[in-house]
């Protein structure tokens, strides 16, 4: 990877901001936000109805724009709120999970991966996700999601569940993504492929220390049913609706 603190090779015209969706991440979110602010770009934190001290802690950080959902609406809804807030000041937005698994400086690797003249979605391919210390839910979910994304007509990528991504605005705001919880992040990849927006990957680091008490909101039964519903809807659309119509639908 390139020196993460070297900003000189990032084109000035490619304005970018950072979005951090938060839901009950009081132990990690302050460190994540402070590291993101070191990039010197606008940072938008969207508190999605947290019931712990996340909201109060983030409000106390200078230099960050904090947005708030009174009740939990889902990660996708938080990201969309961030998109709308960032659109006036950014051509690109990077999303970073608030649980501390990402190093915000790796956003620069995503930016460097933009091909000249193109406006793709760049997904951060998490390196080191095969070790025994990685939660089984993360390892299983990654392979499960990759398969169904491809079956739905989405891109053939290796880490469709990564929360570190770079999105072009306003293109991704105009994709008609219906999911508003975790399923948002897979549906937007499928709809981007339908629309003809390239989806690429770039390597990023991930931190999962043995015994790490990271907050997880994964609920096996509920999220399995939601995933099944989202992928079933997308697969049916792929089968029944011609590709030239789906391209217009986004």
Order of alpha helices (4+ residues) and beta strands (2+ residues): beta-alpha-beta-alpha-beta-alpha-beta-alpha-beta-alpha-beta-alpha-beta-alpha-alpha
